[in-house]
Amino acid sequence: MPTMRAAYASSFDPDNPLAALTVGERPEPTHPEEDWVTVQVRASSLNHHDLWSLRGVGLSSDQLPMILGCDAVGTDPDGNDVVIYPVVATPGDPRGVSILSEHFPGTLAERVAVPRMNLIPLPTGLPATDAACLPTAWLTAWRMLTTKGRIGDGESVLVQGSGGGVATAAVTLAVGLGKRVYATSRDAGKRERIAALGATALEPGARLPERVDVVIETVGEATFEHSLKSAAPMARIVVSGATAGHEPKVNLRRVFAMQLEILGTSMGTPDELTDLLTFCAEHEVRPVVDSVVPFSRVEDAFARLHSGDAFGKVVVDHSA
Ligand SMILES: NC(=O)c1ccc[n+]([C@@H]2O[C@H](COP(=O)([O-])OP(=O)(O)OC[C@H]3O[C@@H](n4cnc5c(N)ncnc54)[C@H](OP(=O)(O)O)[C@@H]3O)[C@@H](O)[C@H]2O)c1
């Protein structure tokens, strides 16, 4: 059976996810349906999702070994440069869909199979290593600000836990959209870097100079009360994660008196990913990249993400 090189979960380790990672040979992609194609991966990027998978969250042991990775840019069978939209219809999943590396093998491999409709042309001028950052964390942030947050002219935004992957994306995109951006981080060094992106960086819980129209929440329990207090009347608090706990106390009196909207969201649509790619290409907005690691050293990319020291995306260059 022909094989290819891949980074995959071979077991689960809740305490040390790196111990569950194997880099080695896996069978070449197969096509579950006729309309699937194989893409030669040029660049991919890591998400915390990959570490959760290695910890055994979202995967069961009968799905092992599972090739990791949600994000990728590659070359399709006709030689076109494409960005892969990572959400795939999955009838057996209660959500009706799954993200690559959940039910179907992921992008941290020489090649990956996806439905042809999941291929989006790589816009001219957008480097593959930058575009490979966009399909998961950046798409989530884009939808939070636009479709869900409905951020308008002259409006302001608060991004909580701004050192995180989705959060740095939200800061960069909101600045790119010309909004007033406030961003909290526990870490002074990260606050300095967030300020360099064009946001007003604050300590968690700090009083803002104004109440904001949109709040970007991925932290959860540790910041949610501050999010509620910082929201202007009619504000939208958009939640896509709860890294620090998913059961915050919610002051409902404030929710109805201020007519706040609390909106959950996950990922985004292919059209939203196309809009995001076009926006980044046309406005020269580029993702914050922590490091670009050659595929031959993909273990180092995982170690970097796991260290917690990464600021922005850890990218894997599959040509090296
Ligand atoms: N729904 C979706 O489609 C989707 C997509 C991507 C991610 N997510 C979810 O969104 C969440 C964030 O993902 P990510 O990749 O951005 O994660 P991440 O890089 O780990 O960022 C989380 C950030 O939260 C802050 N934080 C963590 N613990 C905290 C605490 N105890 N108190 C205050 N702040 C704390 C930190 O910011 P500072 O260090 O700057 O304070 C950290 O950088 C995760 O739960 C992930 O599963 C959801």
Ligand as a Chemical Component Dictionary entry (heavy atoms), coordinates in Angstrom:
data_LIG
# 
_chem_comp.id                   LIG 
_chem_comp.type                 NON-POLYMER 
_chem_comp.pdbx_formal_charge   0 
_chem_comp.three_letter_code    LIG 
# 
loop_
_chem_comp_atom.comp_id 
_chem_comp_atom.atom_id 
_chem_comp_atom.alt_atom_id 
_chem_comp_atom.type_symbol 
_chem_comp_atom.charge 
_chem_comp_atom.model_Cartn_x 
_chem_comp_atom.model_Cartn_y 
_chem_comp_atom.model_Cartn_z 
_chem_comp_atom.pdbx_ordinal 
LIG N1  N1  N 0  -15.784 27.657 17.942 1  
LIG C1  C1  C 0  -14.814 27.658 17.047 2  
LIG O1  O1  O 0  -15.036 27.630 15.846 3  
LIG C2  C2  C 0  -13.437 27.775 17.543 4  
LIG C3  C3  C 0  -12.354 27.942 16.665 5  
LIG C4  C4  C 0  -11.089 28.091 17.215 6  
LIG C5  C5  C 0  -10.954 28.058 18.601 7  
LIG N2  N2  N 1  -12.032 27.856 19.397 8  
LIG C6  C6  C 0  -11.943 27.839 20.859 9  
LIG O2  O2  O 0  -11.637 29.153 21.300 10 
LIG C7  C7  C 0  -10.822 29.096 22.473 11 
LIG C8  C8  C 0  -9.556  29.872 22.227 12 
LIG O3  O3  O 0  -8.829  29.213 21.228 13 
LIG P1  P1  P 0  -7.392  29.711 20.886 14 
LIG O4  O4  O 0  -6.804  28.773 19.879 15 
LIG O5  O5  O -1 -7.460  31.157 20.576 16 
LIG O6  O6  O 0  -6.718  29.398 22.313 17 
LIG P2  P2  P 0  -5.473  29.973 23.008 18 
LIG O7  O7  O 0  -4.500  30.367 21.952 19 
LIG O8  O8  O 0  -5.086  28.994 24.036 20 
LIG O9  O9  O 0  -6.018  31.320 23.700 21 
LIG C9  C9  C 0  -6.727  31.361 24.848 22 
LIG C10 C10 C 0  -6.389  32.689 25.548 23 
LIG O10 O10 O 0  -7.251  32.795 26.650 24 
LIG C11 C11 C 0  -6.594  33.505 27.678 25 
LIG N3  N3  N 0  -6.715  32.747 28.933 26 
LIG C12 C12 C 0  -6.501  31.439 29.100 27 
LIG N4  N4  N 0  -6.705  31.105 30.388 28 
LIG C13 C13 C 0  -7.073  32.233 31.032 29 
LIG C14 C14 C 0  -7.421  32.565 32.358 30 
LIG N5  N5  N 0  -7.447  31.626 33.323 31 
LIG N6  N6  N 0  -7.716  33.830 32.655 32 
LIG C15 C15 C 0  -7.702  34.780 31.690 33 
LIG N7  N7  N 0  -7.373  34.531 30.408 34 
LIG C16 C16 C 0  -7.066  33.273 30.085 35 
LIG C17 C17 C 0  -5.146  33.627 27.317 36 
LIG O11 O11 O 0  -4.908  34.968 26.931 37 
LIG P3  P3  P 0  -3.761  35.863 27.646 38 
LIG O12 O12 O 0  -2.614  34.939 27.949 39 
LIG O13 O13 O 0  -3.463  36.874 26.609 40 
LIG O14 O14 O 0  -4.388  36.436 28.863 41 
LIG C18 C18 C 0  -4.984  32.693 26.134 42 
LIG O15 O15 O 0  -4.031  33.133 25.222 43 
LIG C19 C19 C 0  -10.564 27.615 22.756 44 
LIG O16 O16 O 0  -11.474 27.217 23.754 45 
LIG C20 C20 C 0  -10.863 26.942 21.426 46 
LIG O17 O17 O 0  -11.296 25.614 21.607 47 
LIG C21 C21 C 0  -13.265 27.730 18.899 48 
# 
loop_
_chem_comp_bond.comp_id 
_chem_comp_bond.atom_id_1 
_chem_comp_bond.atom_id_2 
_chem_comp_bond.value_order 
_chem_comp_bond.pdbx_ordinal 
LIG N1  C1  SING 1  
LIG C1  O1  DOUB 2  
LIG C1  C2  SING 3  
LIG C2  C3  SING 4  
LIG C2  C21 DOUB 5  
LIG C3  C4  DOUB 6  
LIG C4  C5  SING 7  
LIG C5  N2  DOUB 8  
LIG N2  C6  SING 9  
LIG N2  C21 SING 10 
LIG C6  O2  SING 11 
LIG C6  C20 SING 12 
LIG O2  C7  SING 13 
LIG C7  C8  SING 14 
LIG C7  C19 SING 15 
LIG C8  O3  SING 16 
LIG O3  P1  SING 17 
LIG P1  O4  DOUB 18 
LIG P1  O5  SING 19 
LIG P1  O6  SING 20 
LIG O6  P2  SING 21 
LIG P2  O7  DOUB 22 
LIG P2  O8  SING 23 
LIG P2  O9  SING 24 
LIG O9  C9  SING 25 
LIG C9  C10 SING 26 
LIG C10 O10 SING 27 
LIG C10 C18 SING 28 
LIG O10 C11 SING 29 
LIG C11 N3  SING 30 
LIG C11 C17 SING 31 
LIG N3  C12 SING 32 
LIG N3  C16 SING 33 
LIG C12 N4  DOUB 34 
LIG N4  C13 SING 35 
LIG C13 C14 SING 36 
LIG C13 C16 DOUB 37 
LIG C14 N5  SING 38 
LIG C14 N6  DOUB 39 
LIG N6  C15 SING 40 
LIG C15 N7  DOUB 41 
LIG N7  C16 SING 42 
LIG C17 O11 SING 43 
LIG C17 C18 SING 44 
LIG O11 P3  SING 45 
LIG P3  O12 DOUB 46 
LIG P3  O13 SING 47 
LIG P3  O14 SING 48 
LIG C18 O15 SING 49 
LIG C19 O16 SING 50 
LIG C19 C20 SING 51 
LIG C20 O17 SING 52 
# 
